[in-house]
Amino acid sequence: MDVRLARTDEELRAALELRRRVFCDEQGVSPAADRDGRDLEAIHVVAVEDDGSVIGTCRLLMRGPVARLGRLAVDQAARRRGIGAAILGAADDVARKAGATEIDLHAQTYALDLYLNEGYRERGEKFVEEGIPHVAMHKSLA
């Protein structure tokens, strides 16, 4: 498996399709909420199997020194293999290279341990987004 920036339009399309399956099909998120029009301005990280299939993804939106991480998704058949952690590590590197000194995100609370184990800290109270409990999280890259 290779975790890196999406290199081709095909990899980006596969990442967007993975997000649709995970967020819309599995979790009931509206397609409009997932496809918010910001993917063209985002940096996309993908986890790619040896056969070329995209099995994980996230995106980064850069806002000065802050990278906003979102849309972290791992194919259902590939979960519990450390792919989420690998994507977060790659996103840290990409954000640093882009000039970020910190990363913010909204984590689904069921995945809280993944983010805590990767150095993120909760910021504020839990809230509901698209019918799913979330918490804001922050990580310093400095």
DAKAUR-V704167 format. One line per field, one symbol per residue. phi: phi as a letter, one per 30 degrees, with the letter a starting at -180 (. if undefined). burial: + if it has 24 or more other ideal C-beta (glycine too) atoms within 12 Angstrom, else -. A space follows every 10 residues. Layout:
phi->???
burial->???
//
This chain:
phi->.bcaddcbdd ddddddddee ddddddcidd edddcdicdd cdcccbcbde djddcaaabb cdbidcccda idbbeedcdi cidedddddd dedddeddjd cabcaccddd cedededcjd bdbjddbcbh ibdbbdbbbd cd
burial->--++++---- ++-+++++++ +++---+-+- ---+----+- -+++++++-- ---+++++++ ++----++++ +++++--+-- --++++++++ ++-++--+-+ -+++++++-- +--++--+-+ ---------- ---++++++- +-
//
